[in-house]
């Protein structure tokens, strides 16, 4: 069995235990559609995945990917920032996936920010059903900045441990600001 050690594959592997048929999930940062496709496969034909992105290019990638995989009908693609989640999603969700930073291969000037990401995580937490999970792939090196990472980690560390379980992993032996996978589970 071939294994991937990319952060997105690691987060998807972790989330498999929390998502079932007919669930509703959110891909808060659609990007090139990798997580959206994963979530659509997990929720089955009667489930639903809301995928957000501010970049038209990202939603076009995602739409093409889902269409070629026969999964487009399971998705709702939303051209808006993830800080607007509650304007679109009203039902409880099983999982929310975040990949912070910028679109791979895209304009590095268009990236997530501490302010909008914090708002999105809070909204995702409010929608999360008991036993649901949020995954956060936090990229902090280079031009994506450390402010977002530090704000998110500070916020998560202060959550009530009777209501939330926060697991922060790391690529411990990697240099140059490796991505940080974090999971938030509603108890």
N, C-alpha and C positions, 0 to 999 in steps of 0.2 A: 504494500500500500504506500503510495507516494504521499508525502506530507509537505504542506506548505508552512513556512515559518513567517509568512507575512502577517502583519498585525490584523488585517481584515479577515484572513482565513482563521486566525486564532479567535477573534471575536465571534465569527460565525459559528465555529465549533462550540464555543461556550453557550451561545444562544439557542442552539438546537434543543436543549433540555427544557426550554421555557416557552417554546412556540408550538402550537398544535393546529390541527385542521380547523378551519372556520374562524381563526383568530383575526384580530385587526392589529396591524403593526404600522410603524412609521419609520421611513428612512428620511431623517431630517436633513441629510446632505446627499442628494442623489448622485452627484458626480457623474461617473460613466456607467452607473446602473448596476454595478456588481452587487452591492448590498440589497438593492431593490429586487433584483432577480432572485437572490437567495431568499428574501422574505416572501416573495410571491410563491416560490416553490414550497416553502414551509407551511403557508396558510391554506394551501389547497384551493380548489376551484370555487369554493364558497366564502373564502376569506377575502380580506382586503388589505392593501398596502398603500398608504399615503406617502408619496415621495416629493420632497421639497427641494427646490434649488432656485437661486436668483439668476442663474445664467441660462439663457436660452439654449446655448450649445450643450450644456450638461443634460437638460431635459430631452434634447434631440437624441443624444447618445443613448440615454436611458430608454426612450420610446422605441428606438430601432432595436435595441438589445432585447427588450421584452417582446416586441412584435415577432422577432425571429425565433424566440424561444416559445412562442404561443402562450405568453403569460400577460399580455397587455390588459386583458379584461379584468384581471385581479388588482389592477393598480389605478390610482388616482394621481396623476402627475400635476403638481402645483407650482406655477411660476411665481414664487414668493419666498421671502426669507423664512428660515426656520423659527424665527422669533414670532411668527404669525400662526403657529400651529393651532392654537385654540380658536382661531377664526374659521378653521376648516374641519377640525376633528372634534367630534362631540361625544363619541362613545369610548368606553374603557379600552385600553390597548394592552397587548401582551408584551410588546417589545418596542423600543425606540433605539435606532442606531444613529450614531454621529461619527463622522470623520471630519475633524476640524482641520483647518488650513486652507489650501487652495486646490482647484481642479488639477489633477495630474496632467502635465503638459499644457496647462492653461496659463492665463495671465496671473502672475503672482501678486499683482496689485489688488486682485479681487479675491479676498480671503475672508474667512470667518473672523469675528472680533470678540473680545471678552464680553462686551455689553450685550450683543445679540445672542451669543452662545449661552450666556447665563440665563437670559430670558427664556430661551428655547428649552434648556434643561429643566428649568422650574416648571414650565408648561407641560413638558413630557412627564415629569414626576406626578403632576396633578392628574393626568390622564391614565397613568399606569395602574393596572389592576393589581390586587394583592397577589404576590407570587410572580409578578412581572419583572422585567429587567430592562435596564438601559445600558447600552455599551457606548463608551466614548473612546475613540481612537484619537489621542491628543498628539499632534505634531507640533513641536515647539522650536525646532532649530531654524537656522537661517532667517529668512525674511518673514516667517509667520509669527515670530515673536514669542516672548515668554509670558507676557501679560495675561493672555488668555489661559494658558496652562496654570499659572499661579492662582488666578481668580477661581477657576474651576476646582482645583485641588483644595483650596482654602474653604470654599463653600461646602464641598463634599465631606471634608473632615469634620465639619461642625454639625452634620446631620444627626438627628436623634437615633442612637443605635438600637432603640427599642422598635423603631419603625422602618429603619433602612439598614441594609448591609452594603458597605462599600468595599470593593476589592480593587486595589491598585497593584497591577503587576508591572514588571519592567524587563526590558532586554538588558540584563545586568552587565553583560560583558561586551556590549556594543558601545562604540565611541560616537562622538558628534551628535548628541541629542537624539537618540533613537526614539521612535514613537512610544507612547505610554498607553497601554490598554487598561481601561478602568471600567468596572461593572457596578451598577447600582441596582440592588434588588429590593423591592417593596415587600416588607415582612407582614 
